[in-house]
Structures are given as structure tokens and as C-alpha cells.
Amino acid sequence: MSAVLLLSIVFVYFLVLLGVAWYTSRNANNDSFFIGNRNSNWMLVAFGMIGTSLSGVTFVSVPGGVAKESFAYFQITLGYLIGYIVIAYVLLPLYYRLNLTSIYNYLSSRLGFKSYKTGAGFFILSRTLGATARLYLVVNILQDAILSSFNIPFWATTLILLLMILVYTYEGGVKTIVYTDMLQTTCMLAGLVLCVYFILSQLNMGVGEAVAQLGNTINPEGAPYSKVFFGEPGSKLFFVKQILAGAFITITMTGMDQEMMQKNISVRTLKDSQKNVLVLGGIMLLVILLFLFLGGIMHLYAFEKGAVWEAGKLMLDGKNVTNDKLFPTLALQYMPHAFSIIFIIALISALFPSADGAITALTSSFCIDIIGLKRRSDLDEAAQKKLRQRVHLVFAGIFLVFVMLFKWIDSPSMIGVILKVAGYTYGPLLGLFTFGIITKRQVKDKLVPIVCITAPIICFFIDYFQKSLFGNFEIGLELLIINGLLTFIGLWMVSHKTNAQPAVA
């Protein structure tokens, strides 16, 4: 496939985004950037958030992970739906009642100033690590498929993509992203459906035949490729663990995440915002199931082309195509040119929503929560805008540094890295919000940062020594729950009774 043609497609796609950004950012101000003037259409937000929630990691890693974990990821997705229900009926009413721009302002009013800063700090750390891991995966694929042909180094590819994102988010922020995310989600989902269609046509199978074939094909772990539920309590794939982990991952990574919530609270009313979240949860079930099905038939196609398992690696024509490498390899080297084009468009459509929203949310959180931009009476609107734009540029630079770090780590499955990182960094947020919502106790605010740092450190040692501590019982994604529980216990230990009512009554 011609690298020039693929590069031209990326360039044209960016011009379309730039046109949307220009149109939506006219007369934009700081409120437009932070919360879209609280005037976003809930249907646009719900649809666009699919792309933000999935990202390029889901597009590549979920299908690749079918090799060893079959359809087990769907168990996590069922937990997502439970998490979305909690967000809709517990967290959103709280955020709307307090009329928040940053959701971490809740921690200030309920627990104290240092709790507020701690929560915002953990969000900034969490979102920076998660977003740059997602960005790295897609940049790496684009580098191998396109930019390396022009002898452009990896760091330059990353810088170019970040500059492209900056150009169309610099003025409009959330107001622009609501519309660009809708466009990109459309392209990504259309690409997903077309990829499934192409591979089924190459296999000369219908959907029913493919499902039957996946049920008869055994993976290296001894399970059918289409297996969904795992019943061994000691396994990290045990369905109870996975569903619970999925629920708490959604509650924290969506409901307690400024990037995701700033889009929700940009919707006009609470009722519309709740509809947005519930619709998102339902659509995610179907989309993830389709990604898993795509992963299954991709492996069938790879086997038809001669792929074999060797020492735990899937080898095709002497190349390792395990996990994240499978989809790009098949799309760009073993499928018709039309398929390659669809893959690239869908991949960059998955890239931009996760990266543009993250940089915008981090800029918003840092400006509002860390430097208190909206409380700065010494700065007029123009000065505040100038400072916000500088912060936006700084975060783009931070993204560049962390993408290079992930390039050095070079994990074969980035979705595993992201969920592992989330277990450590979102756990304190889970503990803080849960403590504030369900108890009436008041913490010793100055001790909260110590509690929130100590809990992840304890979790690290639990995870590292789990075989010695628990034998064959594996701790997986439920590390997030353990981290949140440890934070909650620590907050309880540094708190005292009060006559105040809990935040949600």
C-alpha cells in the first residue's frame, strides 16, 4: 500500500477536522473551552463519547487480546453498564446540583482544600498516563505504516500529530470537541463494520458460520475463541471479578474523570445528561461485542494465511503478530488496498477523540483546580485565555515526553498497561468520592494526600507479592477496588464524626 496515499488520507481527514473546528470555535470564550457553555446536545455528546471511551487501544488491543483471553473482555463490558447506571443516578445529580465546572470542586466543599488538590492531582496523573499510552499505540502504527517510509523519526511523528490536535482544539475546547468527536466516532464505527464485512468476505463465511468456527477453535489457553464467561474463582478472568472491576473502572475512569464528565456537564439539563450516559452504556455493549467478534475472525483469517503459535507467540511468515501487532499487520500487508485505507481512517478516528479530549480536560483541570484561573480577579477574560492557551501548549509537550517513554517500554498489549495504571492512579479518586458521598465524617484535610499516596504503594506490594500471599488466586483488574477500599479505610482513620449531612441525601 502506497505510503503517499495513506499520508494523503490522513492530511485530508485533518483538514475536515480543521474546518469543523473553525466553524464551532467562532466567538469562543473560556466557558466554551471548559464546558461548552453548558449548551451541548446530549445525543451528540453520547455518540461522540463512544470514540473517547474506546480509543485506538480498543480498536487494536481488544481484537488482539482475543487470542489468549477469548471474549472475556465482554465480562468487563457488562460491568461497564452497571457503572454507567451509578454515574447517571448518583454522580451526575451531585455534579449538576453543585453546578460544577470541575468535578473536583466537590472534594473541596465536602472534604477540604488539600483533598480537592489531591483529587485533581491524581486525575492529572491518571489521564496523562492513560492518554499518552493510547496515543503511543496509534502513533507507533502510523509510524510503521506511513512515516517511516519518509525517514521521519518517531518523535517527529508524535510532534506532528500533537500539533494537529492543538490546531483544532486551541480555541474551541469542549465546544469543538463535541462535534469533532461525533465525526470521528462515525468514521471509527463505520470502519469497524466494514472491517468485519471485509474479513468475513475473505473467509467466505457468514456471521453464523464464523461464530460456529470460533466455538470450535481452541486458543493456547485451552478455551474456545468465543468463550465469554470464565468460572474459575482463582483466575483473573473469573466473571465476578471482571464484572465488578468493569463497574468500578467505569465509575472512576468516566464518572470521576474530568475529561469524560466535562462533556456530560456541558449538556443542558441533568435529565439529558443521564440519557446520554445510559445510551452510551447500551451502545458500548454492542460495539465491544463487535470488536471481540472482529478479533476472533481476524485470528481465523491469520490461521488461514499460515499463522501458527510458537512459544506463546503468534507467528505469520516469520513475524510476531501477537496481540497489538495482529490487526495492523493483517490490514496493511495481507488485505486489499481498500481495507488498508478503511483501517487507517478508522484508526486515526480512534486516535484523535482520546487525545484531543485528554489535552483539553487536563488543561481545564490544571487551570481551574491547580492555578485557580476562574478565581483570579487580577486577570481579565483575555489574560485568562492567554494563560489557558499556554497551559494547553505545555500539556502537549508533556504528552510528547510520555509517548517517548511508552516507546521505550514498548509493551505488546497497551490495554493491559492502561488498565494496570488505572488500578493505581484512579483508586484514590474512588476512595475520596465514595467517602465523601456515603459518610458524614470529616477528614483531617492535611493528612489526605498521605493516605492517597500510601494506598497505591500498598497495592503495588500486594500485586508484586500476590503469588506468595495468595497462592493460585490471581488479582487482576480488581486491584482498583482494593486501592479504593484502602483509601477509604485510611480516610476513615483520619476522620471524625460531624453533624453535617452526606453530599447525596
Residue pairs with C-beta under 8 A, 6 or more apart in sequence:
1 145
1 332
1 337
1 340
1 341
3 145
3 146
3 147
3 149
3 150
5 341
6 145
6 146
6 340
6 341
6 344
7 146
7 147
7 150
9 341
9 344
9 345
10 142
10 146
10 344
10 348
13 187
13 345
13 348
13 349
14 164
14 168
16 183
17 164
17 168
17 180
17 183
17 184
17 352
18 167
18 168
20 168
20 176
20 179
20 180
20 183
21 167
21 168
21 169
21 171
21 172
21 176
21 180
24 172
24 175
24 176
24 178
24 179
24 180
25 32
25 171
25 172
25 175
25 176
28 171
28 172
28 173
28 175
28 176
29 381
29 385
30 373
30 374
30 381
30 384
30 385
30 388
31 37
31 38
32 172
32 173
32 174
32 175
33 171
33 172
33 173
33 174
33 175
33 360
33 363
33 364
33 388
34 101
34 173
34 174
34 262
34 364
34 367
34 368
35 101
35 174
35 262
35 265
35 266
36 173
36 174
36 175
36 178
36 263
36 266
37 175
37 266
38 265
38 266
38 267
38 268
39 266
39 268
40 174
40 175
40 178
40 263
40 266
40 267
40 268
41 178
41 267
42 267
42 268
42 272
42 273
42 275
42 276
43 276
43 279
44 178
44 179
44 182
45 178
45 263
45 264
45 266
45 267
45 276
46 275
46 276
46 277
46 279
46 280
46 283
47 181
47 182
47 185
47 186
48 177
48 178
48 179
48 180
48 181
48 182
48 184
48 185
48 263
48 353
49 181
49 260
49 263
49 264
49 276
49 280
50 185
50 189
50 280
50 283
50 284
50 287
51 181
51 184
51 185
51 188
51 349
51 350
51 353
51 354
52 181
52 259
52 260
52 263
52 353
52 354
52 357
53 254
53 260
53 280
53 284
54 188
54 284
54 287
54 291
54 350
54 354
55 134
55 350
55 351
55 353
55 354
56 134
56 135
56 137
56 138
56 141
56 347
56 350
56 351
56 354
57 133
57 134
57 137
57 354
57 414
57 415
57 418
58 288
58 291
58 350
58 415
59 188
59 192
59 291
59 327
59 346
59 347
59 350
60 137
60 138
60 141
60 324
60 327
60 328
60 347
60 414
61 137
61 323
61 324
61 413
61 414
61 415
61 416
62 73
62 288
62 291
62 292
62 295
62 415
63 291
63 292
63 294
63 295
63 298
63 326
63 327
64 295
64 322
64 323
64 324
64 325
64 326
64 327
64 413
65 73
65 295
65 323
65 413
65 415
65 416
66 219
66 225
66 292
66 295
66 296
66 298
66 299
67 219
67 220
67 295
67 299
67 314
67 322
67 323
67 326
68 219
68 220
68 221
69 221
69 237
70 219
70 221
70 223
70 224
70 225
70 226
70 227
70 228
71 225
71 226
71 227
71 228
71 289
71 292
71 296
72 227
72 228
72 230
72 237
72 242
73 288
73 292
74 228
74 288
74 289
74 292
75 228
75 229
75 230
75 237
75 239
75 242
75 243
75 246
76 242
76 243
76 245
76 246
76 249
76 477
77 246
77 284
77 285
77 288
77 289
78 243
78 246
78 285
79 242
79 243
79 244
79 245
79 246
79 247
79 248
79 249
79 250
80 246
80 247
80 249
80 250
80 281
80 284
80 285
81 281
81 282
81 284
81 285
82 243
82 246
82 247
82 250
83 246
83 247
83 248
83 249
83 250
83 251
83 254
83 255
83 281
84 250
84 254
84 277
84 278
84 280
84 281
84 284
85 278
85 281
86 247
86 250
86 251
86 255
87 250
87 251
87 254
87 255
87 277
88 273
88 274
88 277
88 278
89 274
90 437
90 504
91 251
91 255
91 256
91 261
91 433
92 264
92 265
92 270
92 273
92 274
92 277
93 270
93 504
94 106
94 437
94 503
94 504
95 103
95 106
95 261
95 264
95 265
96 265
96 269
96 270
96 273
98 105
98 106
98 109
100 106
100 265
101 262
101 265
101 364
101 368
101 374
102 120
102 258
102 262
102 364
102 365
102 368
102 369
103 256
103 258
103 261
103 262
103 265
104 116
104 119
104 120
104 123
104 258
104 365
104 369
105 116
105 368
105 369
106 433
106 436
106 503
107 115
107 116
107 118
107 119
107 120
107 432
107 433
107 436
108 115
108 116
110 436
110 503
111 432
111 435
111 436
111 442
111 443
111 445
111 448
112 443
112 445
112 448
113 445
114 445
114 446
114 448
114 449
115 432
115 443
115 445
115 448
116 369
117 369
117 370
117 449
118 428
118 432
118 448
118 449
118 452
119 428
119 429
119 432
119 433
120 258
120 365
120 369
120 370
121 370
122 425
122 426
122 428
122 429
122 452
123 256
123 257
123 258
123 365
123 429
124 362
124 365
124 366
124 370
125 425
126 253
126 257
126 421
126 422
126 425
126 426
126 429
127 257
127 258
127 259
127 358
127 361
127 362
127 365
128 358
128 362
128 395
128 398
128 399
128 402
129 402
129 421
129 425
130 253
130 358
130 418
130 421
130 422
131 354
131 355
131 358
131 359
131 362
131 399
132 399
132 402
132 403
132 405
132 406
133 402
133 406
133 414
133 417
133 418
133 421
134 351
134 354
134 355
134 414
134 418
135 158
135 161
135 351
135 354
135 355
135 399
135 403
136 402
136 403
136 406
136 407
136 414
137 324
137 414
138 347
138 348
138 350
138 351
139 154
139 157
139 158
139 161
139 351
139 403
140 154
140 407
141 328
141 347
142 157
142 161
142 344
142 347
142 348
143 152
143 154
143 157
144 328
145 328
145 332
145 344
146 344
147 156
147 157
152 160
154 404
154 407
155 400
155 404
158 399
158 400
158 403
158 404
159 400
161 351
161 355
162 355
162 396
162 399
162 400
163 396
165 352
165 355
165 356
165 359
165 396
166 359
166 392
166 393
166 396
168 176
168 180
168 356
169 176
169 177
169 356
169 359
169 360
169 392
170 389
170 392
173 360
173 363
173 364
174 262
174 263
174 266
174 360
174 364
175 266
177 263
177 353
177 356
177 357
177 360
178 263
178 266
180 352
180 353
180 356
181 353
181 356
181 357
184 349
184 350
184 352
184 353
185 349
185 353
186 349
187 345
187 346
187 349
188 346
188 349
188 350
188 353
189 287
190 346
191 342
191 343
191 345
191 346
191 347
191 349
192 287
192 290
192 291
192 294
192 346
193 290
194 339
194 342
194 346
195 294
195 331
195 339
195 342
195 343
195 346
196 290
196 293
196 294
196 297
198 335
198 336
198 338
198 339
198 342
199 294
199 297
199 298
199 301
199 335
200 206
200 207
200 210
200 297
202 301
202 335
203 210
203 297
203 300
203 301
203 304
205 213
205 297
207 293
210 293
210 296
210 297
210 300
211 226
211 293
213 300
214 224
214 225
214 226
214 296
214 297
214 300
215 224
215 225
215 226
216 224
217 224
217 225
217 299
217 300
217 303
218 224
218 225
219 225
220 309
220 312
223 230
225 296
225 299
226 296
229 239
230 237
230 238
230 239
230 242
231 238
231 239
232 238
233 240
233 473
234 472
234 473
234 474
235 474
236 474
236 475
236 476
236 477
237 476
241 476
241 477
241 478
242 476
242 477
244 478
244 481
245 476
245 477
245 478
245 480
245 481
246 477
248 430
248 478
248 480
248 481
248 484
249 419
249 422
249 426
249 477
249 480
250 281
251 430
252 422
252 426
252 427
252 429
252 430
252 480
252 484
253 260
253 422
253 426
254 260
254 261
254 277
255 261
256 426
256 429
256 430
256 433
257 361
257 426
258 361
258 364
258 365
259 357
259 358
259 360
259 361
259 362
260 361
262 360
262 361
262 364
263 357
264 273
264 276
264 277
265 273
267 273
267 276
298 326
298 327
298 330
299 307
299 314
299 326
301 330
301 334
302 314
302 316
302 321
302 326
302 330
305 316
305 317
305 334
306 316
306 317
307 314
307 315
307 316
307 321
308 314
308 315
309 315
312 322
313 320
313 322
314 320
314 321
314 322
314 326
315 321
316 329
316 334
319 325
319 329
321 329
321 330
322 412
323 412
323 413
324 412
324 413
324 414
325 412
327 343
328 343
331 339
331 340
331 343
332 340
332 343
335 343
355 399
358 399
359 392
359 395
359 396
359 399
360 392
362 395
363 388
363 391
363 392
363 395
366 391
366 395
367 373
367 374
367 387
367 388
367 391
368 374
371 387
371 391
373 379
373 384
373 387
373 388
374 384
376 384
379 387
406 414
406 417
409 417
411 417
419 477
420 479
422 480
423 459
423 477
423 479
423 480
423 483
424 456
424 459
424 460
424 479
424 483
425 456
426 480
426 483
427 455
427 456
427 459
427 479
427 480
427 482
427 483
427 484
427 486
427 487
428 451
428 452
428 453
428 455
428 456
428 483
428 484
428 487
429 484
430 480
430 481
430 483
430 484
430 487
431 451
431 452
431 455
431 483
431 484
431 485
431 486
431 487
431 488
431 490
431 491
432 448
432 452
432 487
432 491
434 484
434 488
435 441
435 443
435 487
435 488
435 491
435 492
435 495
436 502
436 503
437 502
437 503
437 504
438 502
438 504
439 492
439 495
439 502
440 497
440 498
440 499
440 500
440 501
440 502
441 492
441 495
441 496
441 497
441 498
442 495
442 496
442 497
442 498
442 500
443 491
443 494
443 495
444 494
444 495
444 496
447 494
448 491
448 494
451 487
451 490
451 491
451 493
451 494
452 487
452 490
454 486
454 490
455 483
455 484
455 486
455 487
455 490
456 483
458 486
459 479
459 482
459 483
459 486
462 469
462 475
462 479
462 482
463 475
463 479
466 473
466 474
466 475
475 482
